[in-house]
Amino acid sequence: MGEAGERGGERQEAGNREGSITMASSMTDSHRRFLQVLMSNGIIDAAEARRLHRFFCEQHKVYYAHDKLDDFIGIINTYLRPLFMEIRKGRSEDNGKIFYALVNLAITEATKVASDYAENELELFKKTMDLIVESESGYASSTNILNLSDKLQSKKMRKKEVEHVLQKFVQDKWLSERHGEYTLHTRCIMELDQYICETYQDVKKCNICHSLAIQGQFCETCGIKMHLPCTAKYFKSQPEPRCPHCNDIWPHDTRDLVQPDSHLSPRIPRTPRRISSSEPK
């Protein structure tokens, strides 16, 4: 082969290599496999998303940079949105950890949570959501949910049936359960954010991260609400616990709250304990 031919071959080979390591503007097998995993799981935490991002990019020789995960997901979303679906990023109310969830943008009502639930099961979910969102703690006890069995309009359930359906809601990541207390799963909040805001007029968003706040502490003076992890992180850097909005003394105990990304198990927030002016902050 002549020198000119060799140079041409080298340029073509370099171009091929360059194409293989450039962030693709269209779906590649790395994007498809990432999406397949998310479709199977429904929701994954950020650490797992970063691991999958790196693994699939390296396996399929697609350009990888550790800080380009959101760009990588953005490419997938350009293909999902015409199908009324999206990979959405959100935080856990329990510990502040970042999650990625595949959500259905066409869902606007809680009664469309899933097509494989019976009518009375969907009604039970809606009434359970009422209990959770309208409670001060953001939790509903299993006893209160079981008592809904006789209040269903579509078809009554036995308490054993209610227990079984609650297990399904937990398995499908619509509810989370801890020690007999139920709250909305992170996936549920991410997917039904708009519906919750439109349905429950008194629901608030966190004053710190600006996401929907089902669980949290609130200021009794101005009424703002903050997630428990956001509250812990904010007050850690403050000389005394004062409301970030009105500057009044924060009326709740913040000493035992779990900060974002902590590996400690968060406690179930009951009615927030007030602190008196004589109690040490």
Protein Blocks (a to p, Z undefined) as FASTA:
>chain_A
ZZklmmmmmmmmmmmmmmmmgccfbdcfklmmmmmmmmmnopacfklmmmmmmmmmmmno
pacdfklmmmmmmmmmmmmmmnopacdddddfklopacdddddfkbmbfklmpakbcfkl
mmmmmmmmmmmmmpmnopacfklmmmmmmmpfkbccdfklmmmmmmmmmmnopacceehi
acddfklmmmmmmmmmmmmmmbccdfklopacfbdcddfknopacdfklmmmmmmmpcbd
cdfklopacfbdfklpccehiabdcddddddddddfkbcZZ
